[in-house]
Amino acid sequence: MNDIEKLKKIIAEGKRIVFFGGAGVSTASGIPDFRGSKGLYTEAGDEYDAPPEVMLHINYAQRKPKEFYSYYKKNMVYSGAKPNEAHKALARLEAAGKLTAVVTQNIDGLHQLAGSRNVLELHGSTLRNYCARCGEKYPLEYIMASSDVPKCKKCGGIVRPDVVLYGEGLDMKVFERAEEAIYYADVLIVGGTSLTVNPAASLVNLYGGEHFIIINKTSTPYDRYAEMVIREPVEEVLRAATEGI
């Protein structure tokens, strides 16, 4: 029995499956990851006056909002992206009553677009935006249509994306829901993440169930604890392992 067949059997027998994913889940949808060979950090070039981790810091956004939004709209928003086989497979598992939650570090909203309902977005979403002054909510289209720094029509404050920038803390309500989901899971599948960004990666430490599977092209600090490590593309693995569900 190969790894895909083993994973398929584990999924078939699982009742409280949780998927924890990162940027690698969306690369097949045309969204680059951060640290891969063609990732955001390696392909940044000399077009901007600072590296990505600086331009995506809350201090930079507040100090140079025009430059922040220019970079953000070009490099962090992929409004034409569509769900790939990984997103679709997870939505099928949830619809079948086997998957209790998707915990994601991604901000693209593709899990929901594929049909998943219980999606815990640790780093927020580009699809949600709000006025930093009065809280008025705005769709992504409002940000993208702005030629400069988007301003609130209600109070004139800056409209910002509901994403966690460097230097900001996570939404603890979402984080606590992710903690609970992973703690009570009987199967934890980690896919498309290097498990090096904390506090998100630390969630794996809460899992005490029987089946811990990692699907990632490169090694992670948690490989030695996993029952199975699969180095194939996560979309291909999940598609094959959920056939018939």
PAGUDO-980638 format. One record per residue (C-alpha): chain; y, x, z. Coordinates in Angstrom, 2 decimals. Layout:
REM PAGUDO-980638
R  kette       c2       c1       c3
R      A        Y        X        Z
...
This chain:
REM PAGUDO-980638
R  kette       c2       c1       c3
R      A     0.00     0.00     0.00
R      A     3.33     1.53    -1.06
R      A     6.60     1.25     0.87
R      A     7.86    -1.77    -1.10
R      A     4.63    -3.66    -0.45
R      A     4.81    -2.74     3.25
R      A     8.41    -3.94     3.44
R      A     7.50    -7.15     1.64
R      A     4.78    -7.82     4.23
R      A     7.18    -7.08     7.10
R      A     9.76    -9.46     5.62
R      A     7.14   -12.16     5.07
R      A     6.11   -11.98     8.72
R      A     9.63   -11.56    10.14
R      A    11.40   -14.47    11.79
R      A    14.68   -12.95    13.00
R      A    15.59   -10.38    10.36
R      A    19.00    -8.69    10.50
R      A    20.42    -6.61     7.67
R      A    23.00    -3.95     8.48
R      A    24.71    -2.56     5.39
R      A    27.44    -0.31     4.11
R      A    29.19     0.76     0.93
R      A    25.94     1.55    -0.89
R      A    25.13    -2.16    -1.00
R      A    28.04    -2.81    -3.37
R      A    27.90     0.23    -5.67
R      A    25.68    -1.69    -8.13
R      A    28.53    -4.21    -8.35
R      A    30.88    -1.49    -9.57
R      A    32.54    -0.76    -6.23
R      A    32.49     2.97    -5.41
R      A    31.34     4.19    -2.03
R      A    33.38     6.63     0.03
R      A    31.46     9.87     0.29
R      A    29.12     9.83    -2.70
R      A    29.42    12.10    -5.76
R      A    31.77     9.57    -7.36
R      A    33.09     8.12    -4.16
R      A    36.61     7.31    -3.14
R      A    37.01    10.52    -1.16
R      A    35.67    12.81    -3.88
R      A    37.47    11.19    -6.83
R      A    40.88    10.74    -5.20
R      A    42.54    13.41    -7.32
R      A    46.13    14.58    -7.01
R      A    47.80    11.28    -7.86
R      A    48.79    10.60    -4.24
R      A    50.60    12.60    -1.58
R      A    47.79    12.35     1.00
R      A    43.98    11.99     1.18
R      A    42.42     8.51     1.43
R      A    41.78     8.65     5.17
R      A    45.50     9.29     5.69
R      A    46.76     6.68     3.21
R      A    44.46     4.09     4.76
R      A    45.69     4.82     8.29
R      A    47.78     2.19    10.07
R      A    50.52     4.75    10.76
R      A    50.84     5.56     7.04
R      A    50.86     1.86     6.14
R      A    53.70     1.23     8.55
R      A    55.65     4.37     7.63
R      A    55.21     4.17     3.85
R      A    54.27     0.56     3.03
R      A    55.15     0.83    -0.65
R      A    52.84     3.83    -1.17
R      A    50.14     2.21     0.97
R      A    50.05    -0.97    -1.12
R      A    50.10     0.96    -4.37
R      A    47.02     2.89    -3.26
R      A    45.32    -0.08    -1.59
R      A    45.56    -2.43    -4.57
R      A    44.26     0.20    -6.98
R      A    41.45     1.63    -4.91
R      A    40.30    -0.94    -2.34
R      A    40.39    -4.26    -4.19
R      A    37.75    -5.18    -6.79
R      A    38.44    -8.84    -7.42
R      A    36.24    -8.95   -10.54
R      A    33.12    -7.62    -8.79
R      A    30.06    -9.85    -8.69
R      A    27.14    -9.93    -6.23
R      A    24.21    -7.71    -7.20
R      A    20.50    -8.09    -6.47
R      A    20.91    -6.86    -2.89
R      A    23.44    -9.57    -2.04
R      A    21.33   -12.23    -3.78
R      A    18.12   -11.17    -2.04
R      A    19.75   -11.39     1.39
R      A    21.17   -14.81     0.60
R      A    17.66   -15.97    -0.34
R      A    16.27   -14.67     2.94
R      A    18.91   -16.54     4.91
R      A    18.30   -19.74     2.95
R      A    14.58   -19.38     3.72
R      A    15.37   -19.25     7.43
R      A    14.21   -15.66     7.88
R      A    17.49   -13.73     8.01
R      A    19.69   -14.46    11.02
R      A    22.68   -12.28    10.11
R      A    24.19    -9.80     7.70
R      A    26.20    -7.16     9.52
R      A    28.38    -5.35     7.00
R      A    30.91    -2.56     6.93
R      A    32.08    -3.74     3.50
R      A    35.32    -5.62     2.89
R      A    34.57    -7.08    -0.55
R      A    33.26   -10.56     0.38
R      A    30.29   -10.27    -1.99
R      A    27.73   -11.41     0.58
R      A    29.51   -14.75     0.92
R      A    29.93   -15.01    -2.84
R      A    26.16   -14.63    -3.18
R      A    25.62   -17.49    -0.73
R      A    25.18   -15.82     2.67
R      A    26.78   -17.73     5.52
R      A    26.35   -15.72     8.70
R      A    28.14   -12.56     7.60
R      A    29.64   -10.37    10.31
R      A    32.35    -8.26     8.68
R      A    32.95    -5.33    11.02
R      A    35.85    -3.97     8.97
R      A    37.36    -7.27     7.83
R      A    37.89    -8.52     4.29
R      A    40.32    -7.96     1.42
R      A    40.07   -11.68     0.71
R      A    41.97   -12.54     3.90
R      A    45.60   -11.56     4.40
R      A    48.22   -12.51     6.95
R      A    51.82   -11.92     7.94
R      A    51.99    -9.19    10.56
R      A    54.98   -10.96    12.15
R      A    54.16   -14.68    12.23
R      A    50.47   -14.81    11.29
R      A    50.87   -16.99     8.18
R      A    47.76   -16.64     6.02
R      A    47.73   -15.61     2.36
R      A    45.02   -15.24    -0.31
R      A    44.24   -11.97    -2.05
R      A    46.08   -13.20    -5.15
R      A    49.34   -13.16    -3.23
R      A    48.95    -9.47    -2.40
R      A    47.93    -8.56    -5.93
R      A    50.81   -10.50    -7.53
R      A    53.41    -8.67    -5.47
R      A    55.15    -5.91    -7.43
R      A    56.21    -4.17    -4.23
R      A    55.46    -4.67    -0.53
R      A    54.25    -8.28    -0.10
R      A    56.54   -10.28     2.14
R      A    55.91   -13.52     3.99
R      A    57.56   -16.57     2.42
R      A    57.90   -18.11     5.86
R      A    59.54   -15.34     7.91
R      A    59.99   -12.31     5.65
R      A    57.48   -10.15     7.53
R      A    55.05    -7.84     5.75
R      A    51.82    -9.49     4.61
R      A    48.90    -7.20     5.38
R      A    45.19    -7.32     4.55
R      A    42.81    -8.45     7.28
R      A    40.96    -5.13     7.14
R      A    40.50    -2.51     9.82
R      A    42.54     0.54     8.88
R      A    42.03     4.00    10.33
R      A    43.62     4.09    13.76
R      A    42.83     0.42    14.47
R      A    40.11    -1.06    16.62
R      A    37.42    -3.44    15.44
R      A    37.54    -7.16    16.11
R      A    35.52    -7.24    19.32
R      A    34.42   -10.85    18.86
R      A    32.77    -9.92    15.57
R      A    31.36    -6.72    17.06
R      A    29.84    -8.60    19.99
R      A    28.20   -11.09    17.63
R      A    26.74    -8.16    15.70
R      A    25.47    -6.63    18.94
R      A    23.73    -9.87    19.85
R      A    22.19   -10.35    16.40
R      A    20.73    -6.83    16.34
R      A    19.55    -6.97    19.94
R      A    17.50   -10.13    19.32
R      A    16.22    -9.20    15.86
R      A    12.51    -8.68    15.25
R      A    13.20    -6.75    12.03
R      A    16.23    -4.52    11.39
R      A    16.83    -3.37     7.82
R      A    19.61    -0.84     7.34
R      A    20.77    -0.28     3.77
R      A    23.44     1.61     1.87
R      A    25.04     3.33     4.83
R      A    25.00     6.89     6.12
R      A    25.16     5.62     9.73
R      A    27.80     8.19    10.59
R      A    30.86     5.97    11.14
R      A    31.19     4.77    14.71
R      A    31.38     2.44    16.51
R      A    29.60     0.54    13.71
R      A    26.68     2.98    13.46
R      A    26.10     2.79    17.21
R      A    24.92    -0.81    16.80
R      A    21.54     0.54    15.68
R      A    20.99     1.85    19.22
R      A    20.74    -1.73    20.49
R      A    17.68    -2.52    18.43
R      A    14.41    -2.51    20.33
R      A    12.18    -4.47    17.98
R      A     9.08    -3.36    16.15
R      A    10.28    -2.88    12.58
R      A    13.22    -0.60    11.80
R      A    13.62     0.21     8.11
R      A    16.26     2.39     6.44
R      A    17.02     2.10     2.72
R      A    19.48     4.82     1.72
R      A    19.65     7.47    -0.98
R      A    20.63    10.21     1.46
R      A    19.48    11.08     4.96
R      A    20.95     9.50     8.08
R      A    20.98    10.58    11.74
R      A    18.56     7.72    12.47
R      A    15.85     8.51     9.91
R      A    13.49     9.96    12.52
R      A    13.56     6.71    14.50
R      A    12.74     4.47    11.55
R      A     9.30     3.10    10.82
R      A    10.03     3.58     7.14
R      A    12.73     5.38     5.13
R      A    13.11     4.42     1.47
R      A    15.28     6.56    -0.79
R      A    15.52     4.08    -3.69
R      A    18.63     2.00    -4.58
R      A    18.97    -0.78    -2.03
R      A    19.43    -3.50    -4.66
R      A    16.14    -2.59    -6.34
R      A    14.23    -2.40    -3.07
R      A    15.48    -5.74    -1.74
R      A    14.91    -7.49    -5.05
R      A    11.31    -6.31    -5.19
R      A    10.63    -6.90    -1.49
R      A    11.90   -10.50    -1.56
R      A    10.21   -11.69    -4.74
R      A     8.65   -15.07    -4.21
R      A    10.84   -16.01    -1.25
